[in-house]
Amino acid sequence: MRDYAPPGTRLLLASSFVSTVPMGYLLVVLPLYLDRAGIQPAFIGLLYTVSGLVASLIVGSLMYFRGGLVFGIGFSRLLRASS
């Protein structure tokens, strides 16, 4: 990895791993907890479906908005303004 990877590659990979482990844990444990709390499995599935749809809409709209900014003011100006 050292021959061709930029210097921050390991830090970036470690950061993404650390940030995704809690979400993966919740995706497994939360439905089990809700089931033991007495919530119907169909309602748990509905909650996960709605949360997935809302998350995809939010991410999609942010990507659309960011794309408009990039084409509107230019990529380098956007990078300078965001840093």
N, C-alpha and C positions, 0 to 999 in steps of 0.2 A: 504494500500500500504506500510506502514511503517514496517509491520511485516516481509515481505519477500523480499522487493525490496532493491537493493543496494542504497547507499547514493546519488548517482548522477542521479537517475532515473528521478526525476521531472525536473531537469535541462536539461537532454537529451530530454525529451518529449517536454518541452517548446522550446528548440532550434529547434527541427524538425518542430514544429508547426509554429514558426516564419519564418523559411526558406521556407516553402511550401506555405504560404499565398500569397506572391507576385506572385509566378508562377501560382497559381490558378486564381488569379485576371487577369493576362495577358492572360490566356487561354480563358477567357470570353470576356475581353474588347478589345484585339487586333483585333480579327476578326470583331468586330463591327466597330472599327475605320477604318480598311482597307476597309470595305464595304462602309462606308460613304465617304471615300477618292476616291471612284470610281473604286476600283479593283474588278474584276469579282469574284464571289463566288467560281468558279471552280479553279481559280488560288490561292485563299486563302487556299482552301483545299489541293492543290498541295504543297504549301509552308509548311503547317503543316505536310503533309505526309513525305516530304523530310527531314524536321528537325527532325521528330521522327525516321526515319531510320538512319540518321547520328548519332543522340544521342545514339541509341541502338548499332550501330557499334562501337562507341567510348567506351561506357561502356563495351561492350563485349570484345573488345580487351584489355582494361585495366584489366579486370578480368582474362583473359587468361594470360597476362603478369605477373600479381601479383601471380597467381597460380604457374606459372613456377618458380618464385622467391622463393616462400614458399617451394616448393619441392626441389629446387636446393640448397639453402643455409640454410634452416631450419627456422621454424616459430619463435623461440625465438630470433635468430640472426636478423631476419628481423624486429621484434618489437623493439629490442634495437637500430638498425640502424635508424629506422624511428622516434624514440622519441627524 
